[in-house]
Amino acid sequence: MSAVLGVSAYYHDAAAALVVDGQVIAAMQEERFTRIKNDASLPFHAAEACLSVAGLNADDLDEVVFYENPYSKLERVLISNLRTFPMSWKQFPLALGAQLGTKLWVLDQLAEGLGVPRAKVGFRSHHESHAASAFLPSPFEEAAVLTVDGVGEHDTTVMWRGQGSELTALGSLEYPHSLGLLYAGLTAYCGFMVNEGEYKVMGLSSFGQPRFREQFDKLIRLSADGSFELGLEYFAYMTDPALGFGPKLEQLLGPRRPVGRPWDLDSAEDRRFADVAATLQQVTEEALLGLCAELRRQTDASALCLAGGVALNAVANARLLRDSGFDRIWVQPAAGDAGAALGAAMLGSVALGDGRTQLDTMALGTAIDAGRGQAVARSLGLVAERVDQPANVAAELLGRERIVAVANGRFEFGPRALGQRSLLANPAGAQTRDHLNRLVKHREPFRPFAPAVLADRTPAWFDGEENDMTPYMTTVLDVRADKRDELRAVTHVDGTARLQTVRQPASMMRGVLESLERRTGSPVVLNTSLNGPGEPICATETDALGFFVAHRVDALLLDDVLVTRP
């Protein structure tokens, strides 16, 4: 037996993943255990949980693989700070202190914290871990692979060829020229938190017009070979990474948006930020199309795999499938740094002689203890009863316009709730969307919700069919014009939806959709993540009960235990 633990940490969204005999057994983010959103600390809780799922101890591990090279990372941080000195004089001691104080010794810390010999702890490069997470569990034996994010050690973008279990790097772009950092800087400019608000900017972009293209031509210059360069004078991520942009950006685009100010897209000022977001989205898509054209030229592949934080841009992914020339595209569903832990584990497993395995579920976390949840619910004065057919119960409640929280089986790996830890609601009413945004999720009014649909019913409700990305909400499809009245709560302002197609025959979500279709004629449900504002998605039964007590939802299903208020 071979057992490899992959680990990502110390930037954002730390995670651990366990591969045994080439099979992905478990993968979890540390935030789900500490309840700290995007927790970057070493994921010892997640690692312990992965081992527990497999029934293993740390002694059973053949290797622990960190997702990047800490020594090369130190080199890049040191060189970039020296190049920008004296402008970086404030950042220099902070960056060097972090690298020399903790991050450089991460391999030793992992060995000590996990209780394994130091000789068993190694590393792979950042973008190789991303590439492995995208290609090795994909449905393709051969594919082009593109990894795009903020920055790894030195690289920000790498093109690869994947064949069998091998990855070959074909070309790269290096820091400070980064599509991820461009998006991050404009995310902060629009008043959102970096590494958290990028998807909000993507949603905001649909409300605007790309009228700032002339200004953006100064921010990023695209070349015919797919490469690009940023106008570095407009950015500050080398000297002020928390902000990411400099005064010249505000001179170019206007004053930044204050953090926390309520949104009003009827105002001229907020429409300006929507137009900035629309221009950023357009430029991002064109940059990715340029990279894809070069990958097609070099590989002649028909399939593309994507990873890195930029690969979570569902709108861009839809554009790539339509216009890049690739017949099929697969996005590693936990495409950010969390997913790189999975790639690191798979690289270690392949190096030990194991074969690759296709990833067909993201339910890779720990499972609900329904019995314990029932006992805790009753101790809180709630009604908690076992039900024979929980999917039918959920569908009956949804048919009566109720909002139902579902905590079912093992929780999902990655940023998307796919029915394991979800809030479900009727997709027809715009008032449902407003209620969820204002009173439950407490988030911006322009944020869309996602629909889940039975896979074989997709063409009847959306313009398109199920593809390699739709099961994981990593792309969008147009909602059919004749169905938009029935899907008002999940149709975005541009007529699209970031849908989840459901095919697994024994899943709770499939049972809910089939029962809904029998009752209402609609095989579609609104599906959003089971978490409050600023919180990670729920993991345990007590997390779910805490959410239920604190938020205005009508019922909670803990596997087959129905929890309601007296």
C-alpha positions in Angstrom: 0.0 0.0 0.0 1.2 3.5 -0.8 -0.2 6.6 1.1 0.7 10.2 0.2 -0.5 13.3 1.9 -0.5 16.6 0.0 -0.5 20.0 1.8 -1.0 23.6 0.8 -0.7 26.5 3.3 0.7 29.9 4.2 -0.9 32.0 1.5 -4.7 31.4 1.6 -7.1 28.5 1.7 -4.8 25.9 3.2 -5.8 22.2 2.7 -4.7 18.6 3.0 -5.4 15.7 0.6 -4.8 12.0 0.9 -4.2 9.6 -2.0 -3.9 5.9 -1.2 -2.8 3.4 -3.9 -3.6 6.1 -6.5 -7.1 6.7 -5.3 -8.2 10.1 -3.9 -9.5 9.2 -0.4 -10.1 12.6 1.2 -9.4 16.3 0.6 -10.3 19.1 3.0 -9.7 22.8 3.7 -8.4 23.8 7.1 -11.1 26.5 7.3 -13.8 23.9 7.7 -12.4 22.9 11.1 -11.1 26.2 12.5 -14.1 28.2 11.1 -11.7 30.9 9.9 -12.6 31.8 6.3 -9.7 31.0 4.0 -7.5 29.9 6.9 -3.9 29.8 5.6 -2.3 28.1 8.6 -0.8 24.6 8.4 -3.7 22.3 7.9 -3.1 19.8 10.8 -6.8 19.5 11.5 -7.6 18.7 7.9 -4.6 16.3 7.7 -5.8 14.4 10.8 -9.3 14.2 9.4 -8.0 12.9 6.0 -6.1 10.1 7.8 -9.2 9.3 10.0 -11.4 8.8 6.9 -8.9 6.3 5.6 -8.4 4.6 8.9 -4.6 5.4 8.8 -2.1 7.0 11.2 0.7 9.3 10.2 3.1 6.4 10.5 1.4 4.8 7.5 2.3 7.7 5.2 5.0 7.1 2.6 5.4 10.7 1.8 4.1 14.2 2.7 4.3 16.6 -0.3 4.1 20.4 0.1 2.6 22.2 -2.8 5.5 24.6 -3.6 9.3 25.1 -3.2 9.8 27.3 0.0 13.4 28.0 -0.9 12.6 29.3 -4.4 9.7 31.3 -2.9 12.2 33.0 -0.5 14.4 33.8 -3.5 11.6 35.5 -5.4 10.4 37.5 -2.4 13.9 38.7 -1.7 14.8 39.6 -5.3 11.4 41.4 -5.9 11.8 43.5 -2.7 15.4 44.4 -3.5 14.4 45.4 -7.0 11.7 47.8 -5.8 13.8 49.2 -2.9 13.4 51.9 -1.4 9.7 51.9 -2.3 9.4 48.5 -0.6 11.1 49.6 2.6 7.9 49.0 4.6 7.1 45.7 3.0 10.7 44.4 3.1 11.0 43.5 6.8 7.4 42.0 6.9 8.0 39.8 3.8 11.4 38.6 4.9 10.2 38.1 8.4 7.4 35.9 7.3 9.6 33.9 4.9 12.5 33.4 7.3 10.4 33.1 10.4 7.9 30.4 9.4 7.5 29.7 5.7 11.1 28.7 5.0 10.9 26.0 7.7 7.5 24.7 6.6 8.9 21.2 5.8 10.3 20.9 9.3 7.1 22.2 10.8 5.1 19.6 8.9 7.3 16.8 10.0 7.1 17.8 13.6 3.3 18.6 13.6 2.4 15.4 11.8 4.8 13.2 13.7 6.6 11.8 10.6 10.4 11.6 9.9 11.7 14.7 8.2 13.0 12.5 5.3 9.4 11.7 4.3 8.5 15.4 3.8 9.2 16.9 0.4 7.8 19.4 -2.1 6.9 20.1 -5.7 6.7 23.4 -7.4 3.5 25.5 -7.1 2.4 25.4 -10.7 3.3 21.8 -11.1 1.0 21.0 -8.2 -1.8 23.1 -9.9 -1.2 21.3 -13.2 -1.3 17.9 -11.6 -4.5 18.7 -9.8 -6.0 19.7 -13.2 -4.8 16.9 -15.4 -4.2 13.8 -13.4 -7.8 13.5 -12.1 -9.3 14.7 -15.4 -11.2 12.5 -17.9 -8.5 12.9 -20.5 -5.5 10.7 -21.3 -3.9 13.6 -23.3 -4.7 17.3 -22.9 -3.3 20.8 -23.0 -3.0 22.2 -19.4 -3.1 25.9 -18.4 -2.4 27.1 -14.8 -3.1 30.7 -14.1 -3.0 32.4 -10.7 -1.5 35.3 -8.7 2.1 33.9 -8.3 3.8 30.7 -7.2 7.5 30.8 -6.7 8.4 32.8 -9.8 5.7 31.8 -12.3 2.3 33.3 -12.6 1.2 31.4 -15.7 2.4 28.1 -17.1 1.4 26.1 -20.2 1.8 22.3 -20.1 1.2 19.2 -22.2 -0.3 16.3 -20.3 0.1 12.7 -21.5 -0.7 9.6 -19.5 0.8 10.4 -16.1 3.4 12.9 -17.4 3.3 16.7 -17.4 5.7 18.7 -19.6 6.1 22.5 -19.2 5.9 24.3 -22.5 6.3 27.9 -21.5 5.6 30.3 -18.7 5.2 33.9 -17.6 6.9 35.2 -14.5 6.1 37.6 -11.7 5.3 40.5 -11.6 3.2 40.0 -14.8 0.2 38.2 -13.4 -3.4 37.9 -14.6 -4.4 36.9 -11.1 -2.8 39.9 -9.5 -4.4 42.2 -12.1 -7.8 40.8 -11.1 -6.9 41.0 -7.4 -5.8 44.7 -7.7 -9.1 45.6 -9.4 -11.0 43.6 -6.8 -9.5 45.8 -4.1 -10.2 48.9 -6.2 -13.9 47.9 -6.4 -14.0 47.7 -2.6 -13.8 43.9 -2.1 -11.4 41.8 -0.2 -8.5 40.3 -2.2 -8.6 36.4 -2.4 -12.2 36.5 -1.4 -14.0 39.1 -3.6 -12.9 38.2 -7.1 -16.0 36.2 -7.8 -18.1 39.2 -6.7 -16.3 41.3 -9.4 -17.2 38.6 -11.9 -20.9 38.9 -10.9 -20.7 42.7 -10.9 -19.3 42.7 -14.4 -22.6 41.6 -16.0 -24.2 44.9 -14.8 -21.7 47.1 -16.6 -20.3 48.0 -20.1 -16.7 47.5 -21.0 -16.2 51.3 -21.7 -12.8 51.5 -20.0 -10.9 49.5 -22.7 -8.6 52.4 -23.6 -7.6 52.8 -20.0 -7.1 49.0 -19.6 -4.7 49.0 -22.6 -2.3 50.9 -20.2 -2.9 48.3 -17.4 -2.2 45.2 -19.5 -0.6 44.7 -22.9 -1.6 41.5 -24.8 0.8 40.0 -27.3 0.1 37.8 -30.3 1.9 34.8 -28.8 -0.4 34.8 -25.7 2.0 36.5 -23.4 1.1 39.8 -21.6 2.7 42.5 -19.6 1.2 44.7 -16.9 1.7 48.4 -16.6 3.5 48.0 -13.3 3.4 51.7 -12.5 -0.4 51.3 -11.8 0.0 48.5 -9.3 1.5 48.2 -5.8 1.4 44.5 -5.0 5.2 44.5 -4.8 5.1 47.3 -2.2 1.6 47.0 -0.7 0.2 43.5 -1.3 -2.8 44.1 0.9 -4.0 46.8 -1.5 -2.5 45.7 -4.8 -2.9 49.0 -6.7 -1.3 52.4 -6.6 -2.3 56.1 -6.9 -1.9 56.1 -10.7 -4.7 53.5 -11.0 -7.1 56.0 -9.3 -5.8 58.8 -11.6 -6.6 56.5 -14.5 -10.0 55.1 -13.5 -11.2 57.4 -10.8 -11.3 57.1 -7.0 -11.5 53.7 -5.5 -14.8 52.4 -3.9 -15.0 52.7 -0.1 -15.0 49.3 1.6 -18.4 48.3 3.1 -20.5 51.0 1.5 -23.9 49.6 0.5 -24.3 49.0 -3.3 -26.7 51.0 -5.4 -26.4 50.1 -9.1 -28.9 52.8 -10.0 -26.3 55.4 -9.0 -23.8 56.7 -11.5 -20.9 56.0 -9.2 -21.6 52.4 -8.7 -22.3 51.9 -12.4 -18.8 53.2 -12.9 -17.4 50.3 -10.9 -19.7 47.9 -12.8 -18.2 49.2 -16.0 -14.7 48.7 -14.6 -15.6 45.2 -13.7 -17.0 44.5 -17.1 -13.8 45.8 -18.8 -11.7 43.7 -16.5 -13.7 40.6 -17.3 -13.5 41.3 -21.0 -9.7 41.7 -20.9 -9.3 38.6 -18.7 -11.2 36.5 -21.2 -9.1 37.9 -24.1 -5.8 37.2 -22.3 -7.0 33.6 -21.6 -8.0 33.1 -25.2 -4.5 34.2 -26.3 -2.9 31.7 -24.0 -5.2 29.0 -25.3 -4.4 29.8 -28.9 -0.7 29.3 -28.2 -1.4 26.1 -26.3 -3.4 24.8 -29.2 -0.6 25.7 -31.6 2.0 23.9 -29.4 0.0 20.8 -28.5 -2.7 20.3 -31.1 -4.8 18.9 -28.3 -8.5 18.7 -28.4 -9.0 18.9 -24.6 -7.9 21.6 -22.1 -7.5 21.3 -18.3 -7.4 24.4 -16.1 -6.3 25.2 -12.6 -5.1 28.1 -10.5 -7.4 30.8 -9.0 -8.2 32.4 -12.3 -9.7 29.1 -13.5 -12.6 29.7 -11.0 -13.9 32.4 -13.3 -17.0 30.6 -14.6 -17.9 33.3 -17.2 -14.4 33.1 -18.7 -14.6 29.3 -18.8 -17.8 29.5 -20.8 -16.1 31.8 -23.3 -13.1 29.5 -23.6 -15.3 26.5 -24.4 -17.1 28.6 -27.0 -14.2 30.3 -28.6 -10.8 28.7 -27.8 -11.0 25.9 -30.3 -10.8 23.1 -27.6 -13.6 20.6 -27.9 -13.7 19.8 -24.1 -12.6 21.7 -21.0 -12.2 20.4 -17.5 -11.6 22.7 -14.6 -10.3 21.2 -11.3 -13.3 22.2 -9.1 -11.0 23.3 -6.2 -8.9 25.2 -8.6 -7.2 27.6 -6.1 -4.5 26.8 -3.7 -6.6 24.3 -1.8 -6.7 22.1 -4.9 -2.9 22.3 -5.3 -2.7 20.1 -2.1 -4.5 17.4 -4.2 -2.1 17.9 -7.1 0.9 17.6 -4.7 -0.5 14.3 -3.3 -1.1 12.9 -6.8 2.4 13.8 -7.9 3.8 11.9 -4.9 1.5 9.0 -5.7 2.5 8.8 -9.3 6.2 9.0 -8.4 5.7 5.9 -6.2 4.4 4.0 -9.2 0.7 4.4 -8.7 -1.6 5.0 -11.7 -3.8 8.1 -12.1 -7.5 8.1 -11.2 -10.4 10.1 -12.4 -12.1 12.4 -9.9 -15.9 11.8 -10.1 -17.0 13.4 -6.8 -16.0 16.4 -4.6 -17.6 14.9 -1.5 -14.2 14.3 0.0 -14.6 15.7 3.5 -15.9 14.2 6.8 -19.4 12.8 7.2 -22.4 14.1 9.2 -23.2 12.3 12.4 -27.0 12.4 12.2 -27.6 10.8 15.6 -25.4 13.3 17.4 -27.1 16.1 15.4 -30.5 14.9 16.6 -29.4 14.8 20.2 -27.9 18.3 20.0 -30.9 19.7 18.2 -33.3 18.4 20.9 -31.0 19.8 23.6 -31.5 23.2 22.0 -35.3 22.9 22.1 -35.7 22.1 18.4 -37.9 19.4 16.9 -35.7 16.7 15.4 -37.2 13.5 14.0 -36.1 10.8 11.7 -37.8 10.7 8.3 -38.0 7.7 5.9 -37.4 9.6 2.6 -35.5 12.8 3.2 -35.3 13.8 -0.5 -39.1 13.6 -0.7 -39.5 15.6 2.5 -37.1 18.3 1.1 -39.0 18.4 -2.2 -42.4 18.7 -0.4 -41.1 21.7 1.7 -39.5 23.3 -1.4 -42.8 23.0 -3.2 -44.4 25.0 -0.5 -41.9 27.8 -1.0 -39.8 26.9 2.1 -36.0 27.3 2.4 -34.3 24.1 3.3 -30.8 23.6 4.7 -29.2 20.3 3.8 -26.2 18.7 5.5 -25.8 15.3 3.8 -22.9 12.8 3.9 -19.4 14.0 3.4 -18.8 17.7 2.9 -17.4 19.1 -0.4 -13.8 19.9 -1.2 -13.5 23.4 -2.8 -15.5 26.6 -2.8 -18.8 25.2 -4.2 -21.7 23.6 -2.3 -22.9 20.8 -4.5 -25.7 19.3 -2.4 -23.7 18.0 0.6 -23.8 21.3 2.5 -26.4 23.4 0.7 -29.3 25.8 1.1 -32.1 24.9 -1.3 -35.0 27.1 -2.4 -37.6 27.5 -5.1 -35.8 29.0 -8.2 -38.9 30.7 -9.6 -39.3 33.8 -7.4 -37.2 36.9 -7.5 -38.4 37.6 -4.0 -36.6 34.3 -3.0 -33.3 35.7 -4.3 -33.8 39.0 -2.4 -34.8 37.2 0.8 -31.7 35.0 0.7 -29.4 37.9 -0.1 -30.8 40.3 2.5 -31.9 38.2 5.4 -29.9 34.9 5.2 -26.7 35.4 3.3 -26.4 39.2 4.1 -24.6 39.9 0.8 -24.6 42.3 -2.1 -27.9 42.5 -4.0 -26.3 41.9 -7.4 -25.0 38.5 -6.4 -26.7 35.6 -8.4 -27.6 32.2 -7.1 -27.0 28.9 -8.8 -29.5 26.4 -10.1 -29.1 22.6 -9.8 -30.8 20.6 -12.6 -31.1 17.0 -13.5 -28.4 16.4 -16.1 -30.6 15.0 -18.8 -33.1 17.8 -18.5 -30.5 20.5 -19.1 -31.4 21.3 -22.8 -35.0 21.8 -21.8 -34.1 24.6 -19.4 -30.8 26.0 -20.7 -29.3 26.8 -24.0 -26.7 24.0 -24.1 -26.0 20.6 -22.8 -24.2 19.1 -19.8 -20.4 19.3 -20.3 -17.3 18.5 -18.3 -17.6 21.6 -16.2 -21.3 21.8 -15.4 -21.4 19.1 -12.6 -19.1 21.4 -10.5 -20.5 24.9 -11.2 -17.3 26.0 -13.0 -19.1 27.4 -16.1 -22.3 29.2 -17.1 -25.0 28.5 -19.7 -27.7 30.8 -21.0 -31.1 30.2 -19.4 -33.7 29.5 -22.2 -35.8 32.5 -22.9 -39.0 30.6 -22.4 -37.9 29.4 -19.0 -36.7 32.6 -17.4 -40.0 33.4 -15.7 -39.7 30.0 -14.0 -36.1 30.6 -13.0 -36.1 34.2 -11.9 -34.2 33.6 -8.7 -31.2 31.9 -10.5 -31.0 33.8 -13.7 -28.4 36.5 -13.7 -29.0 39.9 -15.3 -27.2 38.8 -18.5 -29.5 35.8 -18.9 -26.9 33.2 -17.7 -26.7 30.9 -14.8 -23.8 29.1 -13.1 -25.5 25.8 -13.0 -24.8 22.4 -11.5 -25.9 19.4 -13.5 -26.8 16.4 -11.3 -26.3 12.8 -12.5 -25.2 10.6 -9.6 -28.0 8.0 -9.2 -27.9 7.6 -5.4 -27.3 11.2 -4.4 -29.5 13.3 -2.1 -29.6 16.1 -4.7 -30.8 13.8 -7.5 -33.5 12.5 -5.2 -34.7 16.0 -4.4 -34.8 17.0 -8.1 -36.6 13.9 -9.2 -39.2 14.4 -6.5 -39.6 18.1 -7.3 -40.1 17.3 -11.0 -42.9 14.8 -10.0 -44.6 17.4 -7.7 -44.1 20.6 -9.7 -43.0 19.7 -13.2 -39.6 21.5 -12.6 -36.4 19.5 -12.2 -34.5 22.6 -11.0 -33.7 24.0 -7.5 -31.8 27.0 -6.2 -28.6 25.8 -4.6 -26.3 28.0 -2.6 -23.7 27.2 0.1 -24.6 26.5 3.7 -22.8 29.4 5.4 -23.4 32.8 6.7 -21.5 36.0 5.8 -17.7 35.7 6.4 -18.0 32.1 7.4 -16.7 28.9 5.7 -19.2 26.4 4.5 -20.5 24.2 7.3 -18.7 20.9 7.9 -20.2 19.2 11.0 -23.7 18.7 12.2 -23.1 21.3 14.9 -22.0 23.8 12.3 -25.2 23.2 10.4 -27.3 23.5 13.6 -25.5 26.7 14.5 -26.4 28.1 11.1 -30.0 27.0 11.4 -30.5 28.7 14.8 -28.9 31.9 13.6 -30.6 32.3 10.2 -34.1 32.6 8.8 -34.5 29.2 7.1 -37.4 26.9 7.5 -35.9 23.4 8.0 -32.7 21.6 8.2 -32.0 18.0 7.1 -29.1 16.2 8.7 -29.0 13.2 6.5 -32.4 11.6 7.5 -33.1 13.8 10.5 -35.5 16.7 9.9 -34.9 19.6 12.2 -37.6 22.4 12.6 -38.5 25.0 15.1 -41.3 24.2 17.6 
